[in-house]
Amino acid sequence: MNTSIQYRSIRFKSFIENVSATPLYKHVGSKKRFEVTSIEGFDSQHLQKKKSEKDALVFYKDAKTFKNTEVSPVTMVIRGRYSIGDLDGNVHIRLFEPSKKKDANHSMVSCKFSFTNNDKPGALVKTDAQIERYFEYVTNHLNQILGQKPLTKHKVDAIASSEMSLISPKDGYTLPSGKGKGIPYQQVQRLFKRIDAIVSQKGYSYDKEANQKDGKKLSGKFFKPILRNGAKNISKSKPTINVFNTMRVQANGKYTLEQLRDVYKMFVQAFKEASKDMQFPTSLVPPDVRERKIGHCRKNTPEMKGSCTGGRIPKVSNGNVCCYKESLFPGKARKYVQEFVRLGLPIPKVYEKYKDTDWRVEKYTDAYRTGLRIATKKGDTTIYKPWVCKKQKMEDIRRVARDILKLDTKGKKDDVCRRVEHKLNPKPKPLPKKRVPKGPGNVWKKREVRAAY
């Protein structure tokens, strides 16, 4: 969800001086959490080139790295994350340097909130009042970071929701994608025409201009609300609905959850009527479970505060350190140490004698290909193991793709792994064939077989 807030003039020079002298802002509570993960400063020329790479930034700060050049940034980005109850989310706050004119006495701050739901789609955020509370919680912390109160209340500029399905509205399951897995393209087009005939009588219409791109086969169709005069409304009061070939639904625009709920019910009913005589695959694809950024410990595994007591050992769970009632073995301890190192968390005292193991994923190149490998340092010796993408956890794949290769991490495991392999080897060289040398042993085996016959 995108919002905008108006503050008094924010000068980046004084702002950088304040945030450079203090650690990243963190707030830890019993049921609510908020923390800033990084602060970035862009120059105008860097916005046009490399936006995501740290060496292209004129100012950068996170928990480990600090960088500040003599170039003054024109845009600042504050990245953070929060957790309220069972709901996690990310925050992307963009600040613009105000104009040098005399009348430029305020700054517009753009905020982008994301709600991560690890249960059934739509189970946590149900009302507009809930969204308002989440916005107020995050903006209150933003006020503390900027050191001032906003001149105006935040307003919602746009909302995007993509955790909906027409074929399985309760649990979010969708049709499988890919050649031979889903339904034929002609059948999908016939289904879209039937849905358009039904929803056009209820205030929505198939947008031909948005769905026409040089005759290409698009993965989704746009349906926009119709105004009284017959013109199409571009997300002014009702959501624009994008229905994909897998029957996944994405809503964009400026609307309330009540409006989205009514429109979504209308499209689900239209799909039921339009697909009465159609056959679909029996096995559906579950929705993607997004990586939880900040989690809470379970009821029987309390959060570690200083150290674990009662024979419990600390262990990472959902980005948090919890105390588990387990026996500690050397192999298990080294594995847990690697998890602390990978996430950049301080290693507890109970793992002091196991922390000489340095674990990291690095990029390498040999004569034939470029790949990723796991480097484990034990004392003065470094042991290398291949990093096989499909054998890793989804959260580890996304982290490596994002931090090392600067790739988009959206999609399923196969999609992200394919993207990783293409980034590493866009034009792969054929590996040399292994030749089995002929020797006396092989000749003896052949003679032995002949003698047996």
C-alpha positions in Angstrom: 0.0 0.0 0.0 1.4 3.4 -1.0 0.8 6.5 1.2 2.1 10.0 1.2 2.8 12.3 4.2 3.8 16.0 4.2 6.5 17.1 6.6 8.4 20.4 7.2 11.4 20.8 5.0 13.8 17.9 5.5 17.5 18.8 4.7 19.5 15.7 4.0 22.8 17.2 5.2 21.6 17.6 8.8 19.6 14.3 8.5 22.7 12.4 7.6 24.7 13.9 10.5 22.0 12.8 12.9 21.7 9.2 11.7 25.4 8.7 11.2 26.2 9.3 14.9 23.5 6.9 16.2 22.9 3.1 15.5 19.9 2.1 13.4 16.6 2.8 15.1 15.1 -0.3 16.8 12.0 -0.7 18.9 11.4 -4.0 20.7 8.2 -4.7 22.6 6.2 -7.7 23.8 3.8 -7.8 20.9 5.0 -5.1 18.6 8.3 -4.6 16.8 9.8 -2.0 14.5 13.3 -1.7 13.2 15.2 0.1 10.4 17.3 -2.3 8.3 19.1 0.3 6.1 19.2 3.9 5.1 20.3 4.7 1.5 21.1 7.9 -0.3 21.0 8.3 -4.1 22.5 10.9 -6.4 20.5 11.9 -9.5 22.9 10.1 -11.9 22.8 6.9 -9.8 19.0 6.8 -10.0 19.3 6.3 -13.8 21.9 3.5 -13.6 22.4 1.1 -10.7 19.7 1.6 -8.1 20.3 -1.6 -6.0 24.0 -1.9 -5.8 25.6 -0.5 -2.7 28.7 1.0 -4.5 26.4 3.2 -6.5 25.1 4.9 -3.3 26.5 8.2 -2.0 25.2 7.3 1.5 24.5 3.9 3.0 24.1 2.6 6.5 22.9 -0.7 8.0 23.9 -2.8 11.0 27.4 -3.5 9.7 28.2 -1.1 6.9 28.6 2.7 6.8 29.4 4.7 3.7 29.3 8.5 3.2 30.8 10.4 0.3 31.1 14.1 -0.4 28.3 14.0 -3.0 24.9 15.2 -1.6 22.0 12.8 -2.2 18.8 14.0 -3.8 16.8 11.0 -2.7 16.8 9.0 0.6 15.4 5.6 1.1 14.6 4.1 4.6 14.0 0.4 4.6 12.5 -1.2 7.6 10.3 -4.0 8.9 7.7 -4.4 11.6 5.6 -7.0 13.4 2.3 -6.4 15.1 0.8 -9.5 16.6 0.7 -12.2 14.0 1.2 -9.9 11.1 4.6 -9.0 9.6 5.4 -6.4 7.0 8.1 -4.4 5.2 8.3 -0.6 4.9 9.9 1.3 2.0 10.1 5.0 2.8 11.3 7.5 0.1 12.3 11.0 0.9 13.0 13.7 -1.6 15.2 16.7 -1.1 13.0 19.9 -1.3 13.6 22.5 -3.9 16.0 25.4 -3.2 13.3 28.0 -3.8 12.1 30.2 -1.0 8.6 28.8 -1.0 9.8 25.2 -0.6 8.9 24.8 3.1 7.7 21.2 3.1 8.7 17.8 1.9 6.5 15.0 0.6 7.5 11.6 2.0 6.3 8.5 0.1 5.7 5.3 2.1 5.2 1.9 0.8 3.8 -0.7 3.3 3.6 -4.5 2.7 1.6 -6.9 4.8 3.0 -10.5 4.9 0.4 -13.1 5.7 1.6 -16.6 6.4 -1.8 -18.1 7.0 -4.8 -18.2 4.6 -5.0 -15.1 2.3 -7.0 -12.3 3.8 -7.2 -13.9 7.2 -5.4 -11.2 9.2 -6.2 -7.8 7.5 -10.0 -7.6 7.4 -11.1 -4.0 8.0 -9.9 -0.5 7.0 -9.7 0.3 10.7 -6.9 -2.3 11.0 -5.0 -0.8 8.2 -5.3 2.6 9.8 -3.8 1.3 13.0 -0.9 -0.3 11.2 -0.2 3.0 9.4 -0.3 5.0 12.6 2.1 2.6 14.3 4.7 2.8 11.6 4.3 6.5 10.9 4.7 7.2 14.7 8.2 5.6 14.5 8.9 7.5 11.3 8.2 10.7 13.2 10.9 9.7 15.7 13.4 9.0 13.0 12.8 12.3 11.2 12.5 14.2 14.5 9.3 16.0 13.7 5.6 15.6 13.3 3.9 15.6 9.9 2.0 18.7 8.7 -0.8 16.6 7.3 -2.2 13.2 8.0 -1.1 10.4 5.7 -3.4 9.5 2.8 -3.6 6.3 0.9 -2.4 6.8 -2.7 -2.8 3.2 -4.0 -3.4 -0.3 -2.7 -2.4 -3.6 -4.4 -3.6 -7.0 -3.4 -2.5 -10.2 -5.1 -3.5 -13.0 -2.7 -6.8 -13.9 -4.3 -8.1 -16.6 -6.5 -11.3 -17.2 -8.5 -11.2 -21.0 -8.6 -10.4 -21.4 -4.9 -11.3 -18.2 -3.0 -11.1 -19.7 0.5 -7.5 -20.9 0.4 -6.0 -19.1 -2.6 -5.1 -22.1 -4.7 -4.7 -21.4 -8.4 -4.4 -23.4 -11.7 -1.0 -24.8 -12.6 1.0 -22.8 -15.2 3.1 -24.0 -18.0 2.6 -25.9 -21.2 0.5 -29.0 -20.8 -0.2 -28.3 -17.1 -3.0 -25.7 -17.1 -5.9 -25.3 -19.4 -5.5 -24.5 -23.2 -5.1 -20.9 -24.3 -8.3 -21.0 -26.4 -10.3 -22.2 -23.4 -8.9 -19.4 -21.2 -9.9 -16.8 -23.8 -13.4 -18.3 -24.0 -13.6 -18.1 -20.2 -12.5 -14.5 -20.1 -15.2 -13.6 -22.7 -17.9 -15.2 -20.6 -16.7 -13.4 -17.4 -16.7 -10.1 -19.3 -20.3 -10.6 -20.4 -21.4 -11.2 -16.8 -19.4 -8.4 -15.1 -20.2 -5.8 -17.8 -23.8 -5.8 -16.6 -22.6 -5.1 -13.0 -20.3 -2.1 -13.6 -17.1 -3.6 -14.9 -15.8 -4.0 -18.4 -13.0 -5.8 -20.2 -10.3 -3.1 -21.1 -9.3 -3.7 -24.7 -6.6 -1.0 -24.7 -4.7 -2.4 -21.7 -5.0 -6.0 -23.0 -3.8 -5.3 -26.5 0.0 -5.4 -27.0 0.9 -6.1 -30.6 -1.0 -9.3 -30.7 1.0 -11.0 -27.9 -0.4 -13.6 -25.7 -0.7 -11.9 -22.3 -0.8 -13.8 -19.0 -3.8 -11.8 -17.6 -6.7 -9.6 -18.5 -7.6 -6.2 -17.1 -11.2 -5.3 -16.0 -11.9 -1.7 -15.1 -14.9 0.0 -13.6 -17.4 1.8 -15.8 -18.5 5.4 -15.0 -22.0 6.6 -15.5 -21.1 8.4 -18.7 -19.6 5.2 -20.2 -15.9 6.1 -19.7 -13.6 3.8 -17.9 -12.4 4.8 -14.5 -8.7 4.4 -13.8 -8.6 3.3 -10.2 -10.2 6.5 -8.8 -12.9 4.9 -6.5 -13.0 1.2 -7.3 -10.2 -1.3 -7.9 -8.9 -2.3 -11.3 -9.0 -6.2 -11.4 -6.4 -8.2 -13.3 -7.3 -11.8 -13.8 -4.4 -14.1 -14.8 -4.6 -17.3 -16.8 -4.1 -19.3 -13.6 -7.2 -17.6 -12.2 -5.2 -15.6 -9.7 -6.6 -12.1 -9.1 -4.7 -8.9 -8.5 -6.4 -5.7 -7.5 -4.9 -2.2 -7.9 -6.2 1.2 -7.3 -7.5 3.5 -4.6 -10.3 1.7 -2.7 -11.4 0.5 0.7 -11.5 -3.2 1.8 -15.3 -3.1 1.7 -15.2 -2.2 -1.9 -12.6 -4.8 -2.7 -14.7 -7.5 -0.9 -17.8 -6.7 -2.9 -16.0 -6.6 -6.2 -14.1 -9.8 -5.5 -17.4 -11.7 -4.6 -18.9 -10.5 -7.9 -15.9 -11.9 -9.9 -16.0 -15.2 -8.0 -19.7 -15.6 -8.8 -19.1 -14.6 -12.4 -16.4 -17.3 -12.7 -18.7 -20.0 -11.3 -21.4 -19.1 -13.9 -18.9 -18.9 -16.8 -17.1 -22.2 -16.0 -20.0 -24.5 -15.5 -19.3 -26.7 -18.5 -15.5 -26.5 -18.3 -13.1 -29.1 -16.9 -10.1 -28.0 -14.8 -7.1 -29.9 -13.4 -7.8 -31.8 -10.2 -4.6 -30.7 -8.6 -4.2 -27.0 -7.9 -1.1 -24.9 -6.9 -1.0 -23.5 -3.4 -0.2 -19.8 -3.0 3.3 -18.7 -2.3 4.2 -18.5 1.4 6.3 -15.4 1.7 9.4 -15.3 3.9 8.7 -14.0 7.4 11.0 -11.1 8.3 10.4 -10.8 12.0 8.7 -13.6 13.9 7.7 -14.4 17.5 8.6 -17.4 19.5 6.1 -20.1 20.1 4.3 -20.6 23.4 6.6 -23.4 24.7 9.8 -21.8 23.3 10.3 -18.4 25.1 12.3 -15.7 23.6 16.0 -15.5 24.7 16.7 -12.5 27.0 20.3 -12.5 27.8 20.6 -16.3 28.0 18.4 -19.4 28.1 17.7 -21.1 31.4 16.3 -24.4 32.5 18.5 -26.6 30.3 17.3 -24.9 27.1 19.5 -23.8 24.2 19.2 -20.8 21.9 18.0 -21.4 18.4 17.0 -19.1 15.4 13.3 -19.3 14.6 11.6 -16.9 12.1 14.4 -14.4 12.4 14.2 -14.4 16.2 16.2 -16.2 18.9 14.1 -18.6 21.0 15.0 -21.1 23.8 14.4 -24.7 22.9 14.5 -27.7 25.2 17.1 -29.8 23.3 20.3 -31.6 23.9 23.4 -29.9 22.5 25.7 -32.0 20.3 28.8 -30.7 18.5 27.3 -31.3 15.0 24.0 -29.6 15.9 25.9 -26.7 17.6 28.0 -26.0 14.5 24.8 -26.0 12.4 23.1 -23.5 14.7 26.2 -21.3 14.7 26.1 -21.2 10.9 22.5 -20.0 11.1 23.5 -17.2 13.5 26.4 -16.2 11.2 24.2 -16.3 8.1 21.6 -14.0 9.6 24.1 -11.7 11.1 22.9 -12.3 14.7 25.3 -12.2 17.7 26.4 -15.7 18.7 25.3 -16.7 22.2 27.9 -17.7 24.8 26.9 -21.3 24.8 28.2 -21.6 21.3 31.6 -19.8 22.0 33.7 -22.9 21.4 31.9 -23.7 18.1 32.0 -20.3 16.6 35.4 -20.7 14.8 33.4 -22.0 11.9 33.0 -19.2 9.3 30.2 -20.0 6.8 29.4 -18.0 3.8 28.1 -18.3 0.2 30.4 -16.8 -2.4 30.6 -16.5 -6.2 33.4 -18.2 -8.1 34.5 -18.6 -11.8 36.6 -21.4 -13.3 37.5 -22.3 -16.9 34.0 -23.5 -17.8 31.4 -21.8 -15.8 30.5 -19.3 -13.0 28.8 -20.7 -9.9 28.1 -20.4 -6.2 29.8 -22.4 -3.5 29.7 -22.6 0.3 33.0 -21.7 2.0 33.4 -23.0 5.5 36.5 -22.0 7.4 37.8 -24.2 10.2 40.9 -22.8 11.7 43.3 -22.0 8.9 41.6 -24.4 6.5 38.8 -23.4 4.1 36.5 -26.2 2.8 34.4 -25.5 -0.3 31.1 -27.3 -1.1 28.8 -26.7 -4.1 25.8 -24.5 -3.5 22.9 -26.4 -5.3 20.0 -24.1 -5.7 17.1 -26.5 -5.7 18.4 -28.2 -2.5 18.3 -24.9 -0.5 15.5 -23.4 1.5 13.4 -20.8 -0.3 14.4 -18.0 2.1 18.1 -18.8 1.5 17.6 -18.8 -2.2 15.9 -15.4 -2.1 18.6 -14.0 0.1 21.5 -15.2 -2.1 19.6 -14.0 -5.3 18.9 -10.6 -3.8 22.2 -9.9 -1.9 24.8 -11.5 -4.2 23.3 -11.5 -7.6 20.9 -8.5 -7.3 18.0 -10.4 -8.8 14.3 -10.3 -8.5 13.2 -12.9 -5.9 9.5 -13.2 -6.9 8.1 -16.5 -8.0 8.5 -20.2 -7.1 11.7 -22.0 -6.4 12.1 -23.3 -10.0 11.6 -19.8 -11.4 14.2 -18.1 -9.0 16.7 -20.9 -9.5 16.3 -20.6 -13.3 16.9 -16.9 -12.9 20.0 -17.5 -10.8 21.5 -20.0 -13.3 20.9 -17.6 -16.2 22.5 -14.7 -14.3 25.6 -16.9 -13.6 25.9 -18.5 -17.0 23.9 -16.6 -19.7 25.9 -18.6 -22.4 27.0 -21.8 -20.7 30.0 -23.7 -22.2 29.6 -27.4 -22.6 31.5 -29.4 -20.0 34.3 -31.8 -21.2 33.2 -35.4 -21.5 34.9 -37.8 -19.1 36.8 -40.5 -20.9 37.4 -43.9 -19.2 41.0 -44.9 -19.8 41.5 -48.3 -21.3 43.8 -50.5 -19.2 44.6 -54.1 -18.4 41.8 -54.3 -15.9 39.1 -53.5 -18.5 40.6 -56.0 -21.0 40.7 -58.7 -18.4 37.0 -58.1 -17.6 36.1 -58.4 -21.2 38.0 -61.7 -21.6 36.4 -63.1 -18.5 32.9 -62.3 -19.8 33.7 -64.1 -23.1 35.0 -67.2 -21.3 31.8 -67.4 -19.3 29.7 -67.6 -22.5 
